[in-house]
Amino acid sequence: MRLPDELKRNPEIDVPVAGIRGWKVGGPSGLVVFFEIAAGTVVPEHAHCFQWGFVIDGEIELTIGGQGRVYRRGDSYVVPDGVSHSARIDRGCLAMDYFSDPQRY
């Protein structure tokens, strides 16, 4: 599972979790990141600004505010500002996420 090379011409972000790579496109009021997430990746619980995401391919198990759900290709999710969340990616995932803080990454 790979993102198109054209997207990877954007700046790559520094993600502190092994197995995740991302490329950002930003503006003054927000940031969009295209993620490649490897199978077996676990994202520890954390919180930050508002986040809206969309699964391009694969699947991701998200726990948002204590509620767990598996999101698959075509599904979208919302993480409200300041709400704790975590993720588990068993088979790999491509996702696009919008963050309300343009300085998130």
Phi and psi in degrees as GROMACS dihedral restraints (atoms count N, CA, C in turn):
[ dihedral_restraints ]
;  ai    aj    ak    al  type     phi  dphi    fc
    3     4     5     6     1  -140.4    20    10
    4     5     6     7     1   147.3    20    10
    6     7     8     9     1   -78.7    20    10
    7     8     9    10     1   156.1    20    10
    9    10    11    12     1   -61.8    20    10
   10    11    12    13     1   145.0    20    10
   12    13    14    15     1   -57.7    20    10
   13    14    15    16     1   -31.3    20    10
   15    16    17    18     1   -58.6    20    10
   16    17    18    19     1   -38.5    20    10
   18    19    20    21     1   -67.8    20    10
   19    20    21    22     1   -31.0    20    10
   21    22    23    24     1   -78.1    20    10
   22    23    24    25     1     2.3    20    10
   24    25    26    27     1   -81.3    20    10
   25    26    27    28     1   -11.1    20    10
   27    28    29    30     1   -79.7    20    10
   28    29    30    31     1   164.1    20    10
   30    31    32    33     1   -61.0    20    10
   31    32    33    34     1   132.7    20    10
   33    34    35    36     1   -82.6    20    10
   34    35    36    37     1   137.9    20    10
   36    37    38    39     1   -89.8    20    10
   37    38    39    40     1   160.8    20    10
   39    40    41    42     1   -96.4    20    10
   40    41    42    43     1   106.1    20    10
   42    43    44    45     1  -101.9    20    10
   43    44    45    46     1   126.4    20    10
   45    46    47    48     1   -80.2    20    10
   46    47    48    49     1    19.4    20    10
   48    49    50    51     1  -123.4    20    10
   49    50    51    52     1   124.1    20    10
   51    52    53    54     1   -61.4    20    10
   52    53    54    55     1   139.5    20    10
   54    55    56    57     1    97.5    20    10
   55    56    57    58     1    -3.1    20    10
   57    58    59    60     1  -120.1    20    10
   58    59    60    61     1   130.4    20    10
   60    61    62    63     1  -125.3    20    10
   61    62    63    64     1   146.9    20    10
   63    64    65    66     1  -148.8    20    10
   64    65    66    67     1   151.0    20    10
   66    67    68    69     1  -127.2    20    10
   67    68    69    70     1   132.7    20    10
   69    70    71    72     1  -108.2    20    10
   70    71    72    73     1   149.7    20    10
   72    73    74    75     1  -133.3    20    10
   73    74    75    76     1   121.8    20    10
   75    76    77    78     1  -133.2    20    10
   76    77    78    79     1   167.8    20    10
   78    79    80    81     1  -145.2    20    10
   79    80    81    82     1  -174.0    20    10
   81    82    83    84     1   -69.1    20    10
   82    83    84    85     1   -19.2    20    10
   84    85    86    87     1  -116.2    20    10
   85    86    87    88     1     1.9    20    10
   87    88    89    90     1  -178.8    20    10
   88    89    90    91     1   179.3    20    10
   90    91    92    93     1  -142.6    20    10
   91    92    93    94     1   134.1    20    10
   93    94    95    96     1  -110.8    20    10
   94    95    96    97     1   131.9    20    10
   96    97    98    99     1  -124.4    20    10
   97    98    99   100     1   131.9    20    10
   99   100   101   102     1   -98.5    20    10
  100   101   102   103     1   120.9    20    10
  102   103   104   105     1  -109.2    20    10
  103   104   105   106     1   139.1    20    10
  105   106   107   108     1  -110.2    20    10
  106   107   108   109     1   121.0    20    10
  108   109   110   111     1  -122.1    20    10
  109   110   111   112     1   123.4    20    10
  111   112   113   114     1   -74.8    20    10
  112   113   114   115     1   153.0    20    10
  114   115   116   117     1   -58.6    20    10
  115   116   117   118     1   139.9    20    10
  117   118   119   120     1    87.2    20    10
  118   119   120   121     1     6.2    20    10
  120   121   122   123     1   -79.3    20    10
  121   122   123   124     1   137.8    20    10
  123   124   125   126     1  -124.6    20    10
  124   125   126   127     1   126.6    20    10
  126   127   128   129     1  -103.6    20    10
  127   128   129   130     1   117.6    20    10
  129   130   131   132     1   -65.2    20    10
  130   131   132   133     1   160.2    20    10
  132   133   134   135     1   -60.1    20    10
  133   134   135   136     1   136.9    20    10
  135   136   137   138     1  -160.9    20    10
  136   137   138   139     1   173.4    20    10
  138   139   140   141     1  -143.9    20    10
  139   140   141   142     1   153.0    20    10
  141   142   143   144     1  -164.3    20    10
  142   143   144   145     1  -156.5    20    10
  144   145   146   147     1   -66.1    20    10
  145   146   147   148     1   175.3    20    10
  147   148   149   150     1   -55.2    20    10
  148   149   150   151     1   139.5    20    10
  150   151   152   153     1  -138.7    20    10
  151   152   153   154     1   132.8    20    10
  153   154   155   156     1  -124.2    20    10
  154   155   156   157     1   131.0    20    10
  156   157   158   159     1  -132.1    20    10
  157   158   159   160     1   164.2    20    10
  159   160   161   162     1  -142.4    20    10
  160   161   162   163     1   129.9    20    10
  162   163   164   165     1   -85.1    20    10
  163   164   165   166     1   116.2    20    10
  165   166   167   168     1   -79.8    20    10
  166   167   168   169     1   -43.0    20    10
  168   169   170   171     1  -157.0    20    10
  169   170   171   172     1   154.6    20    10
  171   172   173   174     1    81.5    20    10
  172   173   174   175     1  -152.3    20    10
  174   175   176   177     1  -153.6    20    10
  175   176   177   178     1   157.8    20    10
  177   178   179   180     1  -142.4    20    10
  178   179   180   181     1   134.3    20    10
  180   181   182   183     1   -97.5    20    10
  181   182   183   184     1   114.2    20    10
  183   184   185   186     1  -110.0    20    10
  184   185   186   187     1   140.2    20    10
  186   187   188   189     1  -115.2    20    10
  187   188   189   190     1   113.4    20    10
  189   190   191   192     1  -118.6    20    10
  190   191   192   193     1   116.1    20    10
  192   193   194   195     1    58.1    20    10
  193   194   195   196     1    35.5    20    10
  195   196   197   198     1    85.8    20    10
  196   197   198   199     1    -3.8    20    10
  198   199   200   201     1  -105.2    20    10
  199   200   201   202     1   120.1    20    10
  201   202   203   204     1   -97.5    20    10
  202   203   204   205     1   145.6    20    10
  204   205   206   207     1  -160.3    20    10
  205   206   207   208     1   147.8    20    10
  207   208   209   210     1   -95.1    20    10
  208   209   210   211     1   129.6    20    10
  210   211   212   213     1  -110.7    20    10
  211   212   213   214     1   133.8    20    10
  213   214   215   216     1  -120.0    20    10
  214   215   216   217     1   175.7    20    10
  216   217   218   219     1   -41.8    20    10
  217   218   219   220     1   125.4    20    10
  219   220   221   222     1    92.8    20    10
  220   221   222   223     1   -13.0    20    10
  222   223   224   225     1   -82.8    20    10
  223   224   225   226     1   149.9    20    10
  225   226   227   228     1  -122.6    20    10
  226   227   228   229     1   161.9    20    10
  228   229   230   231     1  -144.4    20    10
  229   230   231   232     1   156.3    20    10
  231   232   233   234     1  -127.6    20    10
  232   233   234   235     1   132.4    20    10
  234   235   236   237     1  -116.9    20    10
  235   236   237   238     1   106.8    20    10
  237   238   239   240     1   -62.4    20    10
  238   239   240   241     1   156.6    20    10
  240   241   242   243     1   -52.5    20    10
  241   242   243   244     1   125.7    20    10
  243   244   245   246     1    79.5    20    10
  244   245   246   247     1     1.0    20    10
  246   247   248   249     1   -85.8    20    10
  247   248   249   250     1   131.4    20    10
  249   250   251   252     1   -68.4    20    10
  250   251   252   253     1   141.4    20    10
  252   253   254   255     1  -155.3    20    10
  253   254   255   256     1   159.2    20    10
  255   256   257   258     1  -145.4    20    10
  256   257   258   259     1   170.9    20    10
  258   259   260   261     1  -148.0    20    10
  259   260   261   262     1   153.8    20    10
  261   262   263   264     1  -136.3    20    10
  262   263   264   265     1   130.1    20    10
  264   265   266   267     1  -123.3    20    10
  265   266   267   268     1   103.2    20    10
  267   268   269   270     1   -83.1    20    10
  268   269   270   271     1   -36.0    20    10
  270   271   272   273     1  -116.2    20    10
  271   272   273   274     1     1.2    20    10
  273   274   275   276     1    99.3    20    10
  274   275   276   277     1   155.1    20    10
  276   277   278   279     1  -159.7    20    10
  277   278   279   280     1   143.7    20    10
  279   280   281   282     1  -113.0    20    10
  280   281   282   283     1   131.2    20    10
  282   283   284   285     1  -142.4    20    10
  283   284   285   286     1   156.0    20    10
  285   286   287   288     1  -122.4    20    10
  286   287   288   289     1   125.3    20    10
  288   289   290   291     1  -125.5    20    10
  289   290   291   292     1   138.2    20    10
  291   292   293   294     1  -103.4    20    10
  292   293   294   295     1   134.1    20    10
  294   295   296   297     1  -119.9    20    10
  295   296   297   298     1   135.1    20    10
  297   298   299   300     1   -72.4    20    10
  298   299   300   301     1   -17.0    20    10
  300   301   302   303     1   -95.8    20    10
  301   302   303   304     1   111.7    20    10
  303   304   305   306     1   -66.0    20    10
  304   305   306   307     1   -12.1    20    10
  306   307   308   309     1  -101.7    20    10
  307   308   309   310     1    12.9    20    10
  309   310   311   312     1   -52.5    20    10
  310   311   312   313     1   -43.7    20    10
